[in-house]
Amino acid sequence: MKQWIVPAAVTAAKNEIIGQFGDFLGGILIRRGIVTLDGARAFFGCDHLSDPMLMSDMKQAVETVRAALDGDKRITVFGDYDCDGVCATAMLYSYLEAQGADVDFYIPDRSEGYGMSIGALEKIAANGTELIITVDNGISAVKEAEFLKSKGVELLITDHHQPNASLPECAACVDPNRADDPSPFKDLCGAGVVLKLLAALEEDEEFVLDSYADLAAVATIGDVMPLKGENRYIVQRGLENIRNEQNAGLTALIKSARRPVEKITSTDLAFTVCPRINAAGRIVHAEKAARLLLCEDDADTARHLAEELELLNGKRKTEENKILADVNKMLDENPRILKERVIVLAGEGWHHGVIGIICTKILEKYDKPVVMMSVEDGKARGSVRSIEGFSVHKMLMECSAPLTAFGGHPGAGGFSLPADKVGEFTALIHKYAREFYPKMPQPCICADMEATCADLNAENVKQLSKIEPLGERNPVPRFLLRNCTVKGKRAMKDGLYTSFDAESGGVTLRTITFKVPFEKFLPNVGDKIDMIATAEINEYNGKESAELRLVDYRPSGFREDRFFAAERVYEEICRGEGCDKRLAPRVIPQSREELMRIYDLVKKSGGKRTAEELAMFDGSVNYCMLRITLDAFAEAKMVELGGDCTPRILPVTEKRDLFASGLLFELNKQFKG
């Protein structure tokens, strides 16, 4: 369960944004911080890239590349194995090859780690390379730069990551996040920086956008960069290129994912194209993805490579399912893991290329920071994903003693350490979280505005297309709808999905969820619910109508503040941190009647509702008391609790006084008085 946040309603009737865009679209813009017409022009009106020559060292970078081309020097593009790095590699390699350069590219295997390594550079230097140009990496490669200098190899760095205090010694270092960089736009991805370099080399922005905006757009979305300013413009231009099928590799990849190329959206790129490009680097080697993007107009080769990436993406999903099965087993056997502030998991032989994805899935399910480690051959490699307000980079810094390498930013990171240090590292993480975050940040879902079904008519919903492309910091608009009546519900695709009719404001809209199976959709026809949903246009038989996609729902009037307070107390008790003794009578069962009421509630649910759902749809039960009671039942083998805390009644072979010994006896003894 997440906290729901909805910005305050717009009260200024004469606001210039409302006057220009109307109450509906204008209200969304204002809640997203666009409160003046100048702000709206900046959001909607970016139609060019800022001058690339404003970037620090861009002049030197252009001179270095031109000198290498004129001198017929051998050039190596040094990339990265993620979507951004692969796209950036393909862009720069393609351009240099078209200029007649003696050029190759090198993308490290995941086992080599992120960025340049001495081992890789030794191989490249031995191959006769005279100039290395990095893309999406290099800003921290101080030692590697010194090594290249000793070998007489020139280095040009293009990157977008945050630099350290000292920059590597090189011919040029182009990074918008350098402290001395005066360029106006700082949120470029690695491929975006390459796009700027190509524009500077060509002195023709339009030609460069026509040639490479498609790959830069995919990289911008794949690296989850904010879709504002120049990024928004790059993605708009890139989508035009993709819809016109200008790159045979991208076209083949989209078709292999069964998406219509002519209608491709930024969301499609995020959920179909980017994962397939990433799959190559996760499962085998990212070079396969780069070769696909370099096909350009070779449709046959592109189709063959796209099929290979489709297979690799399938293998990636298989590996994910294997690891998820292991994780679910771990959580079933040791549910205490979920009660810690940070979920820490380690497994033998987990594919290190996919544990980052698993981290994200566990984070989305349990709303806690997640650390996952793959242990193999005496070494452990890990990934971290976090919630807003809990910094991964700060955690790794504070817990770095056992680590051999680490890096990251507030939301995600990676690290490595000896396998025999996993226990020590886990203890440091829990100690850090306890000391720095006694009260963890509460994950939330943000809605753009409160609305009724009547507000979400086809005319209004069609206006939402004006704020596309959608993505990071420009997400799909979400709406809070209160007191909706469930008018009817239907199973879809053999019960995997749910469709229901929601009525508010005198209007009924079809609502669909692809995340909640029909048997797990708890409201009955006639029930009142609050929900957060997105809206889109459905076309059927030439008629357009508005339709909703469910994001989250609750019984109308549900008190989330009480739920979160009870949840926090429960986890504090489980971790041995205690609780205020004055709360004990309200959160720890005191009588057989309280136990029987919860037992009957579980029995009535038929093993189909989680503890969270039981508390949500029976407002009379305190969540902390419910969880403690379920733990006591599980201890007495009266119920079975899975990792998702869905209680299932077990046959009772003997009667037992739960207050005489065990969990409830110890808790009441501890908090008595």
LINHU-V543386 format. One record per backbone hydrogen bond with DSSP energy under -1.0 kcal/mol. CO is the residue of the C=O (numbers start at 1). NH is the residue of the N-H. Records with the same first field share a line. If there is no record, write none. Layout:
CO: NH / NH
This chain:
3: 445
5: 447
11: 13
12: 15
15: 19
16: 20
17: 21
18: 22
22: 26
23: 27
24: 28
25: 29
26: 30
27: 31
28: 32
29: 34
30: 33
33: 35
36: 40
37: 41
38: 42
39: 43
40: 44
41: 45
51: 54
52: 55
55: 58
57: 61
58: 62
59: 63
60: 64
61: 65
62: 66
63: 67
64: 68
65: 69
66: 70
67: 71
68: 73
69: 72
74: 130 / 131
75: 104
76: 133
77: 106
78: 135
82: 86
83: 87
84: 88
85: 89
86: 90
87: 91
88: 92
89: 93
90: 94
91: 95
92: 96
93: 97
94: 98
95: 99
96: 101
97: 100
101: 103
102: 75
104: 77
106: 79
109: 112
110: 113
117: 121
118: 122
119: 123
120: 124
121: 125
122: 126
124: 129
125: 128
130: 154
131: 76
132: 156
133: 78
138: 141
140: 142
141: 145
142: 146
143: 147
144: 148
145: 149
146: 150
147: 151
148: 153
149: 152
154: 132
155: 171
156: 134
157: 174
158: 137
172: 157
174: 159
175: 178
178: 181
189: 193
190: 194
191: 195
192: 196
193: 197
194: 198
195: 199
196: 200
197: 201
198: 202
199: 203
204: 208
205: 209
206: 210
207: 211
208: 212
209: 213
212: 216
213: 217
214: 218
215: 219
216: 220
217: 221
218: 222
219: 223
220: 225
221: 224
226: 228
228: 231
229: 233
230: 234
231: 235
232: 236
233: 237
234: 238
235: 239
236: 240
237: 241
238: 242
239: 243
240: 244
241: 246
242: 245
247: 251
248: 252
249: 253
250: 254
251: 255
252: 256
253: 257
254: 259
255: 258
260: 263
261: 264
265: 269
266: 270
267: 271
268: 272 / 273
269: 274
272: 276
273: 277
274: 278
275: 279
278: 282
279: 283
280: 284
285: 288
286: 290
287: 291
288: 292
289: 293
290: 294
292: 295
295: 297 / 298
296: 248
297: 299
298: 302
299: 303
300: 304
301: 305
302: 306
303: 307
304: 308
305: 309
306: 310
307: 311
308: 312
309: 313
310: 314
311: 315
312: 316
313: 317
314: 318
315: 319
316: 320
317: 321
318: 322
319: 323
320: 324
321: 325
322: 326
323: 327
324: 328
325: 329
326: 330
327: 331
328: 332
329: 333
330: 334
334: 337
335: 338
336: 339
343: 371
345: 373
347: 375
351: 354
354: 358
355: 359
356: 360
357: 361
358: 362
359: 363
360: 364
361: 365
362: 366
363: 367
369: 343
370: 385
371: 345
372: 383
373: 347
374: 381
375: 349
376: 379
378: 419
379: 376
380: 417
381: 374
382: 415
383: 372
384: 413
385: 370
387: 390
391: 395
392: 396
393: 397
394: 398
395: 399
397: 400
400: 403
405: 416
407: 414
410: 392
411: 386
412: 409
413: 384
414: 407
415: 382
416: 404 / 405
417: 380
418: 421
419: 422
421: 425
422: 426
423: 427
424: 428
425: 429
426: 430
427: 431
428: 432
429: 433
430: 434
431: 435
432: 436
433: 437
443: 3
445: 5
449: 480
452: 456
455: 457
457: 461
458: 462
460: 463
461: 464
462: 465
463: 466
464: 467
465: 468
471: 474
472: 227
474: 471
478: 448 / 449
479: 533
480: 451
481: 531
484: 529
485: 503
486: 526
488: 501
490: 499
492: 497
493: 496
495: 518
497: 492
498: 513
499: 490
500: 511
501: 487
502: 509
503: 485
504: 507
507: 504
509: 502
510: 548
511: 500
512: 550
513: 498
517: 520
518: 521
524: 527
527: 486
528: 556
529: 484
530: 554
531: 481
532: 551 / 552
533: 479
534: 549
536: 547
538: 545
540: 543
543: 540
545: 538
547: 536
548: 512
549: 534
552: 532
554: 530
555: 558
558: 560
559: 563
560: 564
561: 565
562: 566
563: 567
564: 568
565: 569
566: 570
567: 571
568: 572
569: 573
570: 574
571: 575
572: 577
573: 576
580: 583
583: 586 / 587
584: 588
591: 595
592: 596
593: 597
594: 598
595: 599
596: 600
597: 601
598: 602
599: 603
600: 604
601: 605
605: 608
610: 614
611: 615
612: 616
613: 617
618: 621
622: 626
623: 627
624: 628
625: 629
626: 630
627: 631
628: 632
629: 633
630: 634
631: 635
632: 636
633: 638
634: 637
638: 650
640: 648
642: 645
645: 611
648: 640
657: 660
662: 666
663: 667
664: 668
665: 669
666: 670
667: 671
